[in-house]
Amino acid sequence: MNEPPIETLIKRVTLLCKLVTILIVLIVVVFIPQLIPVALVAGLAIALSYIFFFVGRAYAGPLSRMVRWWFASGKKQNDV
């Protein structure tokens, strides 16, 4: 079954981000151990961005419908 192009793109970008993250962590741990605290903070930031990305995708449909309804109801009230 073929996936929509946007889903394929999202999977490829996610995989690329994971590979780059692993590469950066390996470089920092092996070559520059003084930067391990910086790498931990960067890893936390990347993890949070993944969480917000997937939560945002899950709520994008209901939120967009709610926002459209809110704007539509506001226009009706202003027209009266």
C-alpha positions, 0 to 999 in steps of 0.5 A, spaced: 500 500 500 502 506 497 503 512 503 502 519 501 508 523 499 508 527 506 508 521 510 514 518 506 517 525 507 516 525 514 519 518 515 525 520 511 526 526 515 525 523 522 530 517 520 535 522 518 535 526 524 536 520 528 542 518 524 545 525 525 543 525 532 547 519 533 553 521 529 553 527 533 553 524 540 558 519 538 563 524 535 562 528 542 563 522 546 569 519 543 573 526 541 570 531 545 568 528 552 568 535 555 562 537 551 558 531 554 554 536 558 552 540 552 551 534 548 546 532 554 542 539 553 542 538 546 539 531 546 534 533 551 532 539 546 532 534 540 527 529 544 523 535 546 522 537 539 520 530 537 515 530 542 512 537 540 512 534 533 508 528 534 503 531 539 502 537 534 501 532 528 496 528 533 492 535 535 493 538 528 486 536 525 482 537 531 485 544 533 485 546 526 477 545 526 476 548 532 480 554 530 476 554 523 469 554 527 471 560 532 473 564 526 467 562 522 462 564 529 466 570 530 464 573 523 457 571 524 457 575 530 460 581 527 455 581 521 449 582 525 
